[in-house]
Each structure stands twice: as C-alpha cells, then as structure tokens.
Amino acid sequence: MLNTLASWHPFIVHFAVAFTIGSAAFDVLDFFLHRRRLEDTGFLLMIAAMPFLLLAVFTGNLAETHAPGLAQAATALENHMRYANIAVWVFFGAGVWRLFLHFKKEYHGMRKIIYVFVVTAAAMSVYLAGMHAGKIRHHYPGQSAVSAVHIPGTPISIERHSAP
C-alpha cells in the first residue's frame, strides 16, 4: 500500500503545481481584465491545490523511503527535496493567506499583487526541484522507486522506462 502511494508522487505533484500556477495565472488575468469570475477561479484552484500540496509532501517522503539504493543520487535527492519543500510550503502558506484574505474580503490591490509575486517566485523553486528530480530519474534510472503501477479498477497503467 505504501509502495503504491509512493509511486503516485509524480502524478500528485503535477496536480499540485498545475492548480497553484493556474491560480496565479487567473489572478494575473483578473488584475488586467477585472473580471470577478477570474478571481473566483483563481481562488478555487488554490483551494483545490492545498490538499494536493500536502499529499505531495507525504508521497515524496514515502518515495524517498521506498526507493532502493539512493546513495548515488543523494545530492540530487537532497537538492530536489530542498527546492520542493520551499515551493510546497510557500504555496501552502500563500494559499492559507489568500483564504484568510478572501473571508475578510481584503483580497484586492497590493495584496493581490503580492500574492501573485510570491506564487510566481515559488514557481522558480518548482522548476529547480523538477530539474533535480529529472536527474534522479534519468541519470540514476535504477534508483527510481517503483517501475510499474496499475491502478486497480481502471485501465490505467503507468510504466517507467529505464534510460539506455
């Protein structure tokens, strides 16, 4: 069971990142176009991202503990975890802050600009985390956690291929 959860880490991370970056994108559009629906969509995307951000941390920790022999990829793993933790906790903190401002009806003007800037800056950390995750996956292909996953009850099967 834990091994399966660990193998879902890349899938869960992509949802967390897409929802969070999408939230900032809709807020940028709202800033220029002044449409209430754009702000609402950005808010809902951030709320949707928050459970995925927590799951990304949980499954990432599981993936690390269930990956055999990561000694060769230790530096890349350390860098990946550092940048991923920065991104996740900044995104989560920004989401909590935005939720708080939304309920106080104070999410406008400079606060909106700060939010978009913080989320955009954290996106750079996502990029760096992804680069190091790619090193782990492609430079040390034998070190990846699970080589194949089949999600029961679905026709979905995710396979990881080793580099030549």
DRENKE-532078 format. One record per residue (C-alpha): x, y, z; residue number from 1; residue in one letter. Coordinates in Angstrom, 3 decimals. Example, Ala and Ser with C-alpha at 12.3 -4.5 7.8 and 13.67 -1.06 7.14 Angstrom:
<sites>
SITE         c1         c2         c3   pos   code
SITE     12.300     -4.500      7.800     1      A
SITE     13.670     -1.060      7.140     2      S
</sites>
This chain:
<sites>
SITE         c1         c2         c3   pos   code
SITE      0.000      0.000      0.000     1      M
SITE      2.713      2.487      0.970     2      L
SITE      4.713      1.481     -2.078     3      N
SITE      1.737      2.309     -4.303     4      T
SITE      1.282      5.698     -2.621     5      L
SITE      4.974      6.396     -3.123     6      A
SITE      4.652      5.626     -6.828     7      S
SITE      1.839      8.206     -7.154     8      W
SITE      4.175     11.030     -6.126     9      H
SITE      4.841     12.382     -9.670    10      P
SITE      1.122     12.291    -10.505    11      F
SITE      0.104     14.132     -7.316    12      I
SITE      2.871     16.716     -7.634    13      V
SITE      1.752     17.674    -11.127    14      H
SITE     -1.779     18.355     -9.877    15      F
SITE     -0.483     20.495     -7.007    16      A
SITE      1.765     22.537     -9.279    17      V
SITE     -0.828     22.927    -12.045    18      A
SITE     -3.541     24.097     -9.664    19      F
SITE     -1.233     26.542     -7.882    20      T
SITE      0.316     28.059    -11.001    21      I
SITE     -3.142     28.144    -12.598    22      G
SITE     -4.392     30.083     -9.595    23      S
SITE     -1.722     32.726    -10.108    24      A
SITE     -2.408     32.833    -13.857    25      A
SITE     -6.103     33.535    -13.295    26      F
SITE     -5.207     36.241    -10.780    27      D
SITE     -2.893     37.899    -13.298    28      V
SITE     -5.693     37.809    -15.859    29      L
SITE     -8.092     39.258    -13.281    30      D
SITE     -5.625     42.040    -12.492    31      F
SITE     -5.640     43.172    -16.124    32      F
SITE     -9.215     42.299    -17.163    33      L
SITE    -11.063     42.959    -13.864    34      H
SITE    -13.472     40.022    -14.095    35      R
SITE    -14.848     38.591    -10.850    36      R
SITE    -15.035     35.079    -12.337    37      R
SITE    -11.295     35.070    -12.982    38      L
SITE    -10.586     35.884     -9.332    39      E
SITE    -13.085     33.234     -8.181    40      D
SITE    -11.472     30.641    -10.455    41      T
SITE     -8.031     31.516     -9.081    42      G
SITE     -9.359     31.155     -5.545    43      F
SITE    -10.956     27.765     -6.241    44      L
SITE     -7.804     26.488     -7.931    45      L
SITE     -5.735     27.425     -4.879    46      M
SITE     -8.204     25.703     -2.563    47      I
SITE     -8.049     22.613     -4.803    48      A
SITE     -4.243     22.722     -4.724    49      A
SITE     -3.897     22.706     -0.944    50      M
SITE     -4.721     19.005     -0.311    51      P
SITE     -2.520     18.022     -3.253    52      F
SITE      0.360     20.066     -1.783    53      L
SITE      0.117     18.135      1.480    54      L
SITE     -0.184     14.828     -0.389    55      L
SITE      2.885     15.756     -2.453    56      A
SITE      4.947     16.081      0.724    57      V
SITE      3.575     12.834      2.136    58      F
SITE      4.077     10.798     -1.038    59      T
SITE      7.502     12.387     -1.610    60      G
SITE      8.650     11.233      1.806    61      N
SITE      7.266      7.764      1.070    62      L
SITE      9.012      7.701     -2.323    63      A
SITE     12.301      8.548     -0.655    64      E
SITE     11.984      5.775      1.935    65      T
SITE     10.826      3.165     -0.605    66      H
SITE     13.472      3.879     -3.247    67      A
SITE     16.247      1.299     -3.062    68      P
SITE     19.882      2.409     -3.011    69      G
SITE     19.679      6.157     -3.500    70      L
SITE     23.290      6.640     -2.372    71      A
SITE     24.459      7.544     -5.898    72      Q
SITE     21.695     10.131     -6.307    73      A
SITE     21.982     11.591     -2.791    74      A
SITE     22.991     15.097     -3.880    75      T
SITE     20.241     15.341     -6.494    76      A
SITE     17.719     13.982     -3.988    77      L
SITE     18.816     16.473     -1.334    78      E
SITE     18.521     19.378     -3.791    79      N
SITE     15.157     18.118     -5.046    80      H
SITE     13.797     17.901     -1.518    81      M
SITE     15.130     21.351     -0.594    82      R
SITE     13.562     23.128     -3.573    83      Y
SITE     10.354     21.091     -3.413    84      A
SITE      9.899     21.895      0.279    85      N
SITE     10.441     25.599     -0.385    86      I
SITE      7.846     25.538     -3.158    87      A
SITE      5.253     23.466     -1.316    88      V
SITE      5.360     25.400      1.924    89      W
SITE      5.410     28.799      0.199    90      V
SITE      2.462     27.722     -1.962    91      F
SITE      0.607     26.368      1.060    92      F
SITE      1.325     29.491      3.124    93      G
SITE      0.184     31.721      0.267    94      A
SITE     -2.985     29.630     -0.043    95      G
SITE     -3.784     29.961      3.665    96      V
SITE     -3.087     33.698      3.475    97      W
SITE     -5.329     34.014      0.440    98      R
SITE     -8.091     32.028      2.137    99      L
SITE     -7.850     34.324      5.165   100      F
SITE     -7.967     37.465      2.994   101      L
SITE    -10.859     36.079      0.959   102      H
SITE    -13.032     35.572      4.035   103      F
SITE    -12.114     39.012      5.381   104      K
SITE    -12.932     40.455      1.927   105      K
SITE     -9.479     42.093      1.768   106      E
SITE     -8.063     40.319     -1.284   107      Y
SITE     -7.528     43.228     -3.655   108      H
SITE     -4.975     45.812     -4.745   109      G
SITE     -1.476     45.399     -3.370   110      M
SITE     -2.330     42.170     -1.532   111      R
SITE     -3.280     40.563     -4.829   112      K
SITE     -0.030     41.745     -6.424   113      I
SITE      1.995     40.367     -3.507   114      I
SITE      0.186     37.025     -3.736   115      Y
SITE      0.868     36.681     -7.456   116      V
SITE      4.504     37.691     -6.963   117      F
SITE      5.030     35.155     -4.137   118      V
SITE      3.418     32.293     -6.068   119      V
SITE      5.372     33.171     -9.204   120      T
SITE      8.638     33.317     -7.248   121      A
SITE      7.881     29.929     -5.677   122      A
SITE      7.293     28.552     -9.169   123      A
SITE     11.026     29.007     -9.795   124      M
SITE     11.646     26.643     -6.911   125      S
SITE      9.318     24.132     -8.602   126      V
SITE     11.413     24.388    -11.752   127      Y
SITE     14.622     23.728     -9.805   128      L
SITE     13.033     20.822     -7.908   129      A
SITE     11.913     19.323    -11.208   130      G
SITE     15.395     19.604    -12.685   131      M
SITE     16.865     17.649     -9.788   132      H
SITE     14.018     15.101     -9.900   133      A
SITE     14.859     14.590    -13.570   134      G
SITE     18.475     13.901    -12.635   135      K
SITE     17.341     11.267    -10.155   136      I
SITE     15.055      9.676    -12.695   137      R
SITE     17.212      9.830    -15.824   138      H
SITE     20.803      9.731    -14.587   139      H
SITE     20.112      7.039    -11.985   140      Y
SITE     17.250      5.062    -13.586   141      P
SITE     17.826      2.002    -11.432   142      G
SITE     17.279      4.143     -8.358   143      Q
SITE     13.641      5.067     -9.035   144      S
SITE     11.067      3.734     -6.599   145      A
SITE      8.520      1.571     -8.396   146      V
SITE      8.903      0.562    -12.007   147      S
SITE      5.235     -0.015    -12.833   148      A
SITE      1.917      0.880    -11.270   149      V
SITE     -1.521     -0.402    -12.112   150      H
SITE     -4.401      1.463    -10.527   151      I
SITE     -6.961     -1.239     -9.626   152      P
SITE    -10.378     -0.881    -11.215   153      G
SITE     -9.063      1.301    -14.047   154      T
SITE     -7.406      0.610    -17.385   155      P
SITE     -4.574      2.942    -16.345   156      I
SITE     -1.101      1.529    -16.083   157      S
SITE      1.898      3.794    -15.543   158      I
SITE      5.288      2.416    -16.533   159      E
SITE      8.677      3.928    -16.021   160      R
SITE     11.240      3.133    -18.678   161      H
SITE     14.935      2.977    -17.932   162      S
SITE     17.364      5.087    -19.895   163      A
SITE     19.627      3.152    -22.287   164      P
</sites>
